Amino acid sequence: MYSKAIVQTDDIGDNVNIMEFAVIRAGVRIGNNVIIHPFVVIESGVVIGDNVEIFPGSYIGKVPRGAALARQPQFIKQVTIGENCAIGPNAVVYYDVEIGANTLLGDGASVREQCRIGSDCILSRYVTVNYATTIGNNTKIMDSTHITGKCSIGDNVFISLCVGSTNDNAIGKLGYEETRVVGPTIANGVAVGAGAMLMPAIIIHENAIVGAGSVVTRDVPARAVVMGSPATIRKYVCVD
């Protein structure tokens, strides 16, 4: 049935297509109408919902490791991918990740451990989401953006391409401290322009707008439009 693929699980739904050279480990659960393309690797403990498509070269269930890490990764060996999701070519999803329904991970996207991603989201090509980050529903993050560890992003957020974010004002010089190393909080309805840089622990409140290329070093009030380096308030927007 799955010629030239290694399939070690029997927990497979109806009308599932597993293509050549895919590797599916024991303990994986696969829903109905799932397509798994060539050279996909899915580790034990992964649960895949109905109508999911996983494109070539993706790796689902990677163990977070690194001898040089200042932070010791903590995780459980489990991944949940909701129904109707698409996982793009060469995407990497680490253990301890939950992805809601109807969400797209673009080509080469990476999601680290302890991340929770909502439904109806887009994480576009080469987006990287670092550890212990939450992303709400109907949020879109464009190409080559980096979401730092311990970041919180709400619902209906738009983050444009090549946006950066950081979580350590000491730039690694003080080692890792759980309470000090914290990423930005981006509330519901926020829009962030291309090439902006979001500094550690700031809060961008509801429906605010960050202009392209801005460096955000302090909290942004609700409905404020900020621009520049450092970003300053230029006006406020009306939201119905």
C-alpha positions in Angstrom: 0.0 0.0 0.0 2.8 2.4 0.9 5.5 1.3 -1.6 9.1 2.4 -0.7 7.9 4.2 2.4 8.7 3.1 6.0 5.4 3.0 7.9 5.5 1.7 11.5 2.1 2.7 12.6 -1.3 1.1 12.1 -3.3 4.1 13.3 -4.1 5.4 9.8 -7.4 6.7 8.6 -9.2 6.2 5.3 -8.0 7.5 2.0 -4.4 8.2 3.2 -1.7 8.6 0.6 1.9 8.1 1.9 4.4 8.5 -0.9 7.8 7.0 -1.5 10.6 7.4 1.0 8.5 8.8 3.7 9.2 7.6 7.3 6.3 7.3 9.7 7.3 6.0 13.1 5.3 3.8 15.5 2.8 5.8 17.7 1.9 8.3 14.9 -1.9 8.8 14.4 -3.0 9.9 11.0 -6.6 11.0 10.2 -8.6 10.6 7.0 -7.7 12.0 3.6 -4.2 12.9 4.5 -1.4 13.3 1.9 2.2 12.7 3.0 4.7 13.5 0.2 8.1 11.9 -0.4 11.0 12.3 2.2 8.7 13.4 5.0 9.8 12.2 8.5 7.2 11.9 11.2 8.3 10.8 14.7 6.4 9.0 17.4 3.7 10.9 19.3 2.5 13.0 16.4 -1.2 13.3 15.8 -2.4 14.5 12.3 -5.9 15.6 11.7 -8.1 15.0 8.7 -7.4 16.5 5.3 -3.8 17.5 6.2 -1.1 17.7 3.5 2.6 17.5 4.4 4.9 18.4 1.5 8.3 16.9 0.7 11.2 17.0 3.1 9.3 18.2 6.2 10.3 16.9 9.6 7.6 16.6 12.3 8.6 15.8 15.9 12.2 17.0 16.0 13.9 16.7 19.4 15.3 20.1 20.5 19.0 19.7 21.3 22.2 21.8 21.3 25.2 21.4 23.5 25.9 25.2 23.4 22.4 26.3 24.4 22.2 28.6 27.5 18.7 27.4 28.0 17.9 23.7 28.7 15.0 22.8 26.4 11.9 21.3 28.1 9.3 19.5 26.1 7.0 16.5 25.8 7.2 14.2 22.8 3.9 15.2 21.3 2.8 17.2 18.2 -0.8 17.9 17.2 -1.7 19.2 13.7 -5.3 20.2 13.3 -7.5 19.3 10.3 -7.1 21.0 6.9 -3.5 22.2 7.6 -0.8 22.3 5.1 2.9 21.9 6.0 5.2 23.2 3.3 8.3 21.7 1.9 11.2 21.4 4.3 9.3 22.8 7.3 10.5 21.6 10.7 8.1 21.2 13.6 9.7 20.4 16.9 8.2 18.3 19.7 5.6 19.9 22.1 3.8 21.9 19.4 0.1 22.3 18.8 -1.2 23.7 15.5 -4.8 24.6 15.0 -7.1 23.8 12.1 -6.8 25.4 8.6 -3.3 26.7 9.3 -0.5 26.9 6.7 3.2 26.5 7.4 5.1 27.8 4.4 8.3 26.4 2.8 11.2 26.1 5.2 9.2 27.4 8.2 10.4 26.3 11.7 8.4 26.0 14.9 10.3 25.2 18.2 9.2 23.4 21.3 6.4 24.6 23.6 4.7 26.6 20.9 0.9 26.9 20.4 -0.4 28.1 17.1 -4.1 28.9 16.5 -6.5 28.1 13.7 -6.7 29.9 10.3 -3.1 31.1 10.5 -0.4 31.6 7.9 3.3 31.2 8.8 4.8 32.0 5.5 8.1 30.9 3.9 11.1 30.7 6.2 9.3 32.1 9.2 10.9 30.9 12.4 9.0 30.7 15.7 11.2 30.2 18.7 10.3 28.3 21.9 7.4 28.8 24.3 5.5 31.2 21.9 1.8 31.5 21.5 0.0 32.7 18.4 -3.7 33.3 18.3 -6.3 32.6 15.6 -6.4 34.2 12.1 -2.9 35.6 12.4 -0.6 36.0 9.4 3.2 36.2 9.6 5.0 36.9 6.3 8.2 35.6 4.8 11.6 35.5 6.6 10.2 36.9 9.9 11.7 35.7 13.2 9.4 35.4 16.2 11.6 35.1 19.3 11.2 32.8 22.3 8.6 33.5 24.9 6.6 35.8 22.6 2.8 36.2 22.8 0.8 37.1 19.7 -2.9 37.6 19.7 -5.7 37.0 17.2 -6.1 38.8 13.8 -2.5 40.0 13.8 -0.6 40.8 10.6 3.2 40.8 10.7 4.9 41.6 7.5 8.1 40.2 6.0 11.6 40.4 7.5 10.4 41.5 10.9 12.7 40.7 13.8 12.0 40.3 17.5 14.3 39.7 20.5 13.9 38.6 24.1 17.2 39.5 25.9 18.3 43.1 26.4 21.7 41.8 27.6 22.3 40.1 24.2 23.3 36.9 25.9 26.0 38.3 28.1 24.1 37.4 31.4 23.2 33.9 30.4 19.6 32.6 30.5 17.2 33.6 33.3 13.5 32.6 32.9 12.1 35.7 34.4 14.3 38.2 32.6 14.4 36.7 29.1 11.0 37.6 27.6 9.8 38.4 24.1 7.3 41.0 23.0 3.6 40.8 23.6 1.5 41.6 20.5 -2.2 42.1 21.2 -5.2 41.4 19.0 -5.5 43.3 15.7 -2.0 44.7 15.6 -0.2 45.3 12.3 3.6 45.3 12.0 5.2 46.7 8.8 8.1 45.1 6.9 11.5 45.1 8.4 10.5 46.4 11.9 12.4 45.3 15.0 10.6 44.5 18.2 12.7 44.7 21.4 12.3 42.5 24.5 9.3 42.6 26.8 7.5 45.4 25.0 3.7 45.4 24.8 2.0 46.4 21.5 -1.6 47.0 22.5 -4.7 46.3 20.5 -5.1 47.5 17.0 -1.8 49.5 17.0 0.2 49.9 13.8 4.0 49.7 13.6 5.5 51.3 10.5 8.0 49.6 8.2 11.5 49.7 9.5 10.6 50.9 12.9 12.6 49.9 16.0 10.1 49.5 18.9 11.8 50.0 22.2 8.9 50.8 24.5 5.2 49.9 24.9 2.8 51.0 22.1 -0.7 52.2 23.2 -3.9 50.8 21.7 -4.6 52.2 18.2 -1.4 54.2 18.1 0.6 54.4 14.8 4.4 54.4 15.6 7.2 55.0 13.2 11.0 55.5 13.3 14.0 54.5 15.2 13.3 54.5 18.0 9.6 54.3 17.2 7.5 57.3 18.3 3.7 57.9 18.2 2.7 59.8 15.0 -1.1 59.5 15.3 -4.0 57.3 16.4 -6.4 55.3 14.3 -10.1 54.8 14.7 -11.3 51.2 14.9 -15.0 50.3 14.6 
